[in-house]
């Protein structure tokens, strides 16, 4: 019986395009994802304004909101209701996505400046 279980587990993960995050805890329909996103868009502006205030002029609020919307969509897709409330989960994911967007933006600026400095 262990062999049968092993085979079925191997078959489940045999496709390299499939990961555990693709359809966790049952697939959500596009409508369910849209409802979660639309219901929680109001979480993003306060997060973006606070990050903008904390980091200074490194990023525009609109850029932060765009990163937050993407993170909110992804959070709705992978959310596990048995672990935490959606608002807490989405807030954390959105905040980290916004921080990562600022990091990427400032990192590329630094590289560009260094490249220009060493060009002949």
ZIZIWO-V648850 format. One line per field, one symbol per residue. ss: DSSP state (H for helix, E for strand, L for the rest). A space follows every 50 residues. Layout:
ss=???
This chain:
ss=LHHHHHHHHHHHLLLLLLLLLLLLLLLLLHHHHHHHHHHHLHHHHHHHHH HHHHHLLLLLHHHHHHHHHHHHHHHHHHLLLLLLLHHHHHHHHHHHHHHH HHHHHHHHHHHHHHHHHHLL
